Amino acid sequence: MTLDTPATDRDWAALVDDDRVRTSMYKDPAIFDAEMEKIFGKTWVWVGHTSEVPDKGSFKTSWVGLQPVIISRDRKGVLHVLVNRCRHRSATVCEIAKGKTSSFQCPYHGWGYALDGSLRGVPYTEGYSADFDKSQMGLKKLKVDVYNGMIFASFDTDVEPLEDFLGNAKVWIDLFMKQGGGFPVKTAGEHQFKFPGNWKIQLENTTDAYHFPVVHKPFLQSLDAEGAEQFDFLEGDGYVEDLGNGHSVMVMMPELVDLEDDLDRDIPERFAALAETLRKDYDEDQVRRIVRAVGGTGFNLNLFPNAACSISFFRILRPVSVTETAIRHIALAMDGGPVAGNQMRLRMHEHFQGPMGFGSPDDAEVWERVQRGADGGPDLDIMVNRGDGLEKTSENGLPVGDVSAETGMRSAYQMWKRMMAQ
């Protein structure tokens, strides 16, 4: 199979082996176009969090693959995900990132839509024949479902139930949401950037511990001794587990998997001042739950195809083209929680994930270099073989490797192979 083979004639399975994938996966526009149809057009895609659309009339713009969508909450409080395209001449009906409204209106010819997407108003209706049916001209709707505050949407009306798709990942989502410290988790701002590389390069990164001491050496050097020891997880008891359906989890700090376990442990020195501040308003049990939550979880959870729950933030990828990807790093906070705790969470987020932080710029640099390097040696493969043949089997019957294994990448690519072959 060559790059000029028509997409309809391709043997997609031939692009993925157990321990490697073809370099064309990063470079071939025809593969990218097929991914948008067969993956982003057929499965559940993360579009937002319920805290972003909290009230009746709330809305938030988002994406499903290449298609712009609007998440809206109607007057009954029901969530909808709508294609952001007027049914008349295709203009977007919303250009504001988020807010509250009673309707959406096309700026071109004034067609007006309700929060559930139904067409409510058409100027100068006498220009249409008697068989013009407004009920058939609403904004295109996606199937929508929510799990623990995370909003997913799909273009496929026959897609499997969301809970079945998430499968073994649900317990990890539940653990991740414990970082509310007894309060609901809410989004607390974000920063966005693009990098000149294929979306799968970033998908691979979230469960890649192998790169951490190399790429993130400046971050490790910025920590105190206690923090540096905690992030020296390649020497610890962490692991990467295939969760099925392309999902995976990388456990870096096993002692922080369940933030409500063993709250009697000593409070780390870097949180001592925060704990003293919190004791003015909270009892000791609450203080310990909040402090533990501020530090985030001890794992990264990858949800195929576009979302990650990474220690203490959401990382959301959006394919733009075969060689460009947009990233959202969404900070999380405790809704109704202490100001001091939420401020510290934001400062920690800025330290690593922020645009002037130690983590994101370094990651983006190596992702770009992966894409540039893929221009060389088109006959060479992308290797995802670390830990292959050394894995154990989980209680779910799926592979588990050590913390530096590329188990999560193999899981994602096997799901890619399954979906592309359908």
C-alpha positions in Angstrom: 0.0 0.0 0.0 1.4 3.4 -1.0 0.5 7.0 -0.2 -1.3 7.3 -3.5 -3.6 4.3 -2.9 -7.2 5.5 -2.9 -8.6 5.6 0.7 -11.4 3.2 -0.1 -8.9 0.6 -1.3 -6.7 0.8 1.7 -5.9 -2.0 4.1 -6.0 0.1 7.3 -5.0 -2.9 9.5 -1.6 -3.1 7.7 -0.7 0.3 9.2 -0.6 -1.0 12.7 1.4 -3.9 14.1 1.5 -5.0 17.7 4.8 -3.1 18.4 5.0 -0.4 15.7 3.0 1.8 13.3 3.8 3.1 9.8 5.3 6.6 9.6 2.6 7.5 7.1 0.2 7.6 10.1 1.7 11.1 10.9 1.9 12.4 7.3 -0.7 11.1 4.9 -3.7 13.4 4.4 -5.9 10.6 3.2 -5.4 8.7 6.5 -6.3 11.9 8.3 -9.4 12.3 6.3 -10.5 8.8 7.0 -9.8 9.2 10.7 -12.2 12.1 10.8 -14.9 10.0 9.3 -14.2 6.6 10.9 -13.1 7.7 14.4 -14.2 11.2 15.2 -17.4 10.7 13.2 -18.3 7.4 14.8 -17.4 7.3 18.5 -17.9 9.4 21.6 -15.7 12.5 21.7 -15.2 14.7 24.8 -16.6 18.2 24.2 -16.8 19.9 27.6 -17.5 19.8 31.3 -20.9 20.5 32.9 -19.4 23.3 34.9 -18.9 25.2 31.6 -22.6 25.2 31.0 -24.0 25.3 34.5 -27.4 27.1 34.1 -30.3 27.2 31.7 -29.3 29.3 28.7 -25.6 28.5 29.2 -23.6 27.6 26.1 -20.0 26.8 25.2 -18.5 26.3 21.7 -16.4 23.2 21.1 -15.3 20.8 18.4 -15.9 17.2 17.3 -13.0 16.4 15.0 -13.0 19.2 12.3 -16.7 20.2 13.0 -17.5 23.2 15.2 -20.3 22.5 17.7 -22.2 24.3 20.4 -22.9 22.8 23.8 -26.1 24.4 25.1 -28.4 23.9 28.1 -32.1 24.6 27.2 -34.8 26.2 29.3 -35.6 22.8 30.9 -31.9 22.3 31.8 -31.4 19.6 29.1 -27.9 19.5 27.4 -27.6 19.6 23.6 -24.7 19.5 21.3 -25.4 21.2 18.0 -23.4 21.7 14.8 -22.4 25.3 14.6 -23.7 25.9 11.1 -26.9 27.6 9.9 -29.0 25.3 7.8 -29.5 28.0 5.2 -26.1 29.0 3.8 -23.8 27.5 6.4 -22.6 30.5 8.4 -21.7 29.8 12.1 -24.5 30.9 14.4 -22.3 31.4 17.4 -18.8 33.0 17.6 -18.6 33.6 21.3 -16.6 31.0 23.3 -19.1 30.8 26.2 -21.9 32.7 27.9 -25.7 32.8 28.3 -28.3 33.4 25.7 -32.0 32.7 24.8 -31.3 31.8 21.2 -28.8 31.6 18.4 -29.1 33.7 15.2 -27.4 33.5 11.9 -25.6 36.9 11.1 -26.1 36.4 7.4 -29.9 36.1 6.8 -31.2 36.2 10.3 -32.5 32.6 10.8 -33.0 32.1 14.5 -32.6 28.9 16.5 -33.7 27.9 20.0 -31.3 26.5 22.5 -32.3 22.9 21.5 -31.4 23.7 17.9 -34.9 23.9 16.5 -35.5 26.6 13.9 -37.8 29.3 15.4 -37.6 32.3 13.0 -37.1 32.9 9.3 -37.3 36.5 8.0 -39.5 37.1 5.0 -41.1 33.6 5.0 -43.2 34.6 2.0 -40.2 34.0 -0.1 -40.5 30.2 0.5 -43.1 27.8 -0.9 -45.9 26.3 1.1 -44.0 23.0 1.5 -41.1 24.7 3.4 -41.0 22.9 6.8 -39.2 24.7 9.6 -39.3 21.6 11.7 -36.9 19.9 9.3 -34.4 22.7 9.2 -33.1 22.9 12.8 -29.4 22.8 13.7 -27.9 19.4 13.3 -27.9 17.5 16.6 -25.4 15.1 18.0 -26.1 12.3 20.4 -25.0 13.5 23.9 -24.3 11.9 27.2 -22.5 12.8 30.5 -20.4 10.8 32.8 -19.3 12.4 36.1 -19.5 15.9 34.7 -17.7 15.1 31.5 -19.8 15.8 28.4 -19.4 13.5 25.3 -21.0 13.7 21.9 -21.2 11.5 18.8 -22.4 11.9 15.3 -23.4 8.2 15.3 -26.9 7.8 16.5 -26.3 4.1 16.9 -23.1 4.5 18.9 -22.7 2.1 21.9 -23.8 3.5 25.3 -21.3 5.9 26.7 -20.8 3.8 29.9 -20.0 0.8 27.8 -17.5 2.8 25.7 -15.8 4.1 28.8 -15.8 0.6 30.4 -12.9 0.1 32.7 -12.0 3.8 32.6 -15.1 4.8 34.6 -13.5 3.8 38.0 -10.5 6.0 37.1 -12.7 9.0 36.1 -14.4 8.6 39.5 -11.0 8.6 41.3 -9.9 11.6 39.3 -13.0 13.6 40.3 -12.1 13.1 44.0 -9.7 16.0 43.7 -12.7 18.2 44.5 -11.7 17.6 48.1 -15.4 17.2 49.1 -16.5 19.9 46.7 -17.7 19.5 43.1 -14.9 19.8 40.4 -15.2 22.8 38.1 -13.2 24.2 35.3 -11.1 27.2 36.2 -9.8 28.7 33.0 -7.6 27.3 30.3 -4.9 28.1 27.8 -4.8 27.0 24.2 -2.1 26.5 21.7 -1.3 24.6 18.5 1.7 22.6 17.5 2.7 21.6 13.9 2.2 17.9 14.3 -0.2 15.0 14.0 -2.9 14.5 16.7 -1.7 11.0 17.5 1.7 12.3 18.6 0.0 14.1 21.5 -2.3 11.1 22.1 0.8 9.0 22.7 2.3 11.5 25.2 -0.1 11.4 28.1 0.8 7.8 29.1 4.5 8.2 28.2 6.5 8.3 31.4 9.7 7.3 29.6 10.2 10.9 28.3 9.7 12.6 31.7 13.2 12.8 33.2 14.6 13.8 29.8 12.1 16.4 28.5 11.1 17.7 31.9 14.5 17.9 33.5 14.1 21.7 34.0 10.8 21.1 35.8 12.4 18.6 38.1 15.2 21.0 38.8 12.6 23.6 39.8 11.2 21.5 42.6 12.2 21.2 46.2 13.7 17.9 47.3 10.4 16.5 48.5 8.7 17.3 45.1 11.7 16.0 43.1 11.5 12.7 45.0 7.8 12.4 44.3 8.2 12.9 40.6 11.1 10.5 40.3 8.5 7.8 39.5 10.6 5.8 37.0 12.2 4.3 40.0 8.9 3.6 41.8 6.1 1.0 41.7 4.0 2.8 39.0 2.5 1.0 36.0 0.6 1.6 32.8 -2.6 -0.4 32.3 -4.6 -1.0 29.1 -8.3 -0.3 30.0 -9.8 -1.4 26.7 -11.4 0.7 23.8 -8.1 2.6 23.4 -8.2 4.0 27.0 -5.3 3.6 29.3 -4.0 4.8 32.7 -0.4 5.6 33.8 0.0 5.4 37.5 3.0 7.4 38.5 2.4 7.8 42.3 0.4 4.7 43.5 -0.1 6.3 47.0 -2.1 9.1 45.3 -4.5 6.9 43.2 -7.3 7.4 45.8 -7.0 10.8 47.3 -9.2 9.8 50.2 -7.0 6.9 51.3 -4.7 7.2 54.3 -5.5 10.9 55.1 -3.4 10.5 58.3 -0.2 10.6 56.4 2.0 13.6 57.1 1.1 16.7 55.1 4.0 17.5 52.7 6.0 20.5 53.7 5.1 22.5 50.6 1.4 22.4 51.7 2.1 23.2 55.4 1.2 26.9 55.1 -1.9 26.1 53.1 -3.0 23.7 55.8 -2.6 26.3 58.5 -4.7 28.8 56.6 -7.4 26.2 56.0 -7.6 25.3 59.7 -9.1 28.7 60.4 -12.3 27.6 58.6 -12.3 23.8 58.4 -11.8 20.8 60.7 -8.8 18.6 60.4 -10.4 15.9 58.3 -11.6 18.6 55.8 -8.2 20.2 55.8 -6.5 17.0 54.9 -9.0 16.2 52.1 -8.6 19.7 50.6 -4.8 19.6 50.8 -4.6 16.2 49.2 -7.0 17.4 46.5 -4.9 20.5 45.8 -1.9 18.3 44.8 -3.9 16.3 42.3 -4.0 12.6 41.6 -1.1 10.3 41.1 -2.1 9.2 37.6 -2.8 10.2 34.0 -5.9 8.8 32.3 -6.1 8.7 28.5 -9.6 8.6 27.0 -9.6 7.7 23.3 -9.6 9.6 21.1 -9.2 13.1 22.4 -9.2 13.6 26.2 -6.9 13.1 29.1 -7.4 13.5 32.8 -3.8 14.4 33.8 -2.9 14.6 37.5 -4.9 17.9 38.1 -6.1 19.2 34.7 -7.9 18.2 31.5 -5.8 18.0 28.3 -8.0 18.0 25.2 -6.6 17.6 21.7 -8.3 18.7 18.5 -7.1 17.6 15.1 -6.8 20.5 12.7 -5.0 18.9 9.8 -2.7 16.0 9.2 0.2 18.1 10.5 -1.5 20.4 13.0 -3.1 19.9 16.3 -4.8 22.2 18.8 -4.5 21.7 22.5 -6.6 22.9 25.5 -5.1 22.7 28.9 -8.0 23.2 31.3 -7.3 24.0 35.0 -9.6 22.5 37.6 -10.8 23.9 40.9 -13.1 23.1 43.8 -16.5 24.6 43.2 -17.3 26.4 46.5 -14.0 25.4 47.9 -11.5 27.6 49.8 -10.0 30.5 47.9 -6.5 29.7 49.2 -6.8 26.1 48.0 -8.0 27.1 44.5 -5.3 29.7 44.2 -2.6 27.2 45.0 -4.1 24.8 42.4 -3.8 27.5 39.8 -0.2 28.4 40.7 0.7 24.7 40.4 -1.1 24.5 37.1 0.8 27.5 35.8 4.1 26.0 37.0 3.9 23.0 34.7 1.0 23.4 32.2 0.9 27.1 31.8 2.3 28.9 28.7 5.2 30.1 30.8 5.5 26.9 32.7 8.1 24.2 32.6 6.1 21.4 31.1 3.9 22.4 28.1 6.5 24.3 26.1 9.0 21.5 26.4 6.4 18.9 25.4 5.3 21.0 22.4 8.9 21.3 21.2 9.5 17.6 21.1 6.1 16.9 19.5 7.1 19.3 16.7 10.4 17.6 16.3 8.7 14.2 16.0 6.7 15.6 13.1 9.8 17.1 11.5 11.7 13.9 11.9 9.0 11.9 10.3 10.0 13.6 7.0 13.1 11.4 7.1 13.2 7.7 6.5 9.6 7.2 5.3 10.4 3.4 5.1 11.1 3.4 8.9 8.4 2.7 11.5 7.3 4.4 14.6 8.2 2.1 17.5 5.8 1.6 20.4 7.6 -1.6 21.6 8.8 -0.6 25.1 7.6 -3.2 27.6 6.2 -5.4 24.9 6.7 -9.0 26.0 7.2 -8.0 29.6 3.7 -7.1 30.5 1.4 -8.9 33.0 -2.3 -9.3 32.9 -4.8 -7.2 34.9 -7.9 -8.4 36.6 -9.7 -7.2 33.5 -7.6 -9.5 31.3 -5.7 -6.7 29.7 -2.0 -5.8 29.6 -0.2 -4.0 32.4 3.4 -2.8 31.9 5.8 -1.0 34.2 5.4 2.8 34.4 7.7 3.4 31.4 6.1 0.9 29.1 4.3 2.0 25.9 1.3 -0.1 26.9 -1.1 2.9 26.6 0.1 3.7 23.1 -0.4 0.1 21.9 -3.9 0.2 23.4 -4.8 3.4 21.5 -3.4 2.1 18.2 -5.3 -1.2 18.5 -8.5 0.8 19.0 -7.5 2.9 16.0 -7.0 -0.3 13.9 -10.4 -1.6 15.0 -12.3 1.5 14.2 -10.6 2.2 10.9 -11.3 -1.4 9.7 -15.1 -1.1 10.3 
